[in-house]
């Protein structure tokens, strides 16, 4: 993105940035929910990518997105049986996520 951005332009990334201590559990859940998921980066890792590409330290804005689990799963692509596993993870989220 930095290579093709015009001088003075902006590179905008909108993504989930899990807390470092919860990233593994979050990524496990996301992979179950959508097998095409690779890995959500904690903010520190995402910031490091910006800096290693020669970009300035990014401005960070945060939003909290809320919704119910069933509508979340309805717009997902889990493999058969993984929906129930995700439901169990959310039920036990104080321990994992």
C-alpha positions in Angstrom: 0.0 0.0 0.0 2.8 2.4 0.8 4.4 1.8 -2.6 1.3 2.8 -4.5 0.1 5.6 -2.3 0.7 9.0 -3.8 3.0 11.4 -1.9 1.1 13.0 0.9 -1.7 10.4 0.6 -3.1 8.1 3.3 -2.9 4.4 4.0 -5.9 3.3 6.0 -6.2 0.0 7.6 -9.4 -1.0 9.5 -9.1 -4.3 11.3 -9.5 -6.1 14.6 -6.5 -5.8 16.9 -6.8 -8.2 19.7 -4.9 -7.7 23.0 -1.6 -9.5 22.8 -2.6 -11.8 25.7 -5.8 -12.7 23.9 -4.7 -12.9 20.3 -4.1 -16.7 20.2 -7.7 -17.4 21.5 -9.2 -14.8 19.2 -7.4 -16.2 16.2 -8.4 -19.8 17.1 -12.1 -18.6 17.3 -11.8 -16.7 14.0 -10.3 -19.7 12.2 -13.2 -21.9 13.4 -15.7 -19.2 12.3 -14.0 -18.6 9.0 -11.4 -21.1 7.7 -10.0 -18.4 5.4 -8.8 -16.3 8.4 -5.1 -16.2 8.8 -4.2 -14.0 11.8 -5.4 -10.8 13.4 -2.4 -8.7 14.6 -2.2 -7.0 18.0 -1.8 -3.3 17.6 1.9 -3.4 18.4 2.6 -5.8 15.5 0.4 -3.8 13.1 2.2 -0.6 14.1 5.6 -2.3 13.5 4.5 -3.1 10.0 3.7 0.5 9.2 7.1 1.6 10.5 9.0 -1.2 8.7 7.3 0.0 5.4 8.7 3.5 6.0 5.3 5.0 7.0 4.8 7.3 10.0 3.5 6.0 13.3 -0.2 5.4 12.5 -3.0 7.4 14.1 -5.2 4.9 16.0 -8.9 5.2 16.5 -10.9 2.5 18.3 -14.5 1.5 18.0 -16.4 -1.1 19.9 -18.6 -3.2 17.8 -21.3 -5.2 19.5 -23.7 -7.7 18.2 -25.2 -11.1 19.0 -23.4 -14.3 18.4 -26.0 -15.9 16.2 -26.1 -13.1 13.7 -22.2 -13.2 13.8 -22.2 -16.9 13.0 -25.0 -16.5 10.3 -22.7 -14.3 8.2 -19.7 -16.6 8.7 -18.4 -19.7 7.0 -17.6 -22.3 9.6 -16.9 -25.9 8.7 -19.6 -28.3 9.9 -19.4 -28.6 13.7 -17.4 -25.5 14.3 -20.3 -23.3 15.1 -20.9 -25.2 18.3 -17.2 -24.9 19.2 -17.4 -21.1 18.7 -20.5 -21.0 20.9 -18.6 -22.8 23.7 -15.7 -20.4 23.3 -18.0 -17.4 23.8 -19.7 -19.1 26.7 -16.3 -19.5 28.3 -14.8 -16.3 27.1 -13.7 -15.0 30.5 -11.2 -17.8 30.5 -10.0 -17.6 26.9 -10.8 -14.3 25.1 
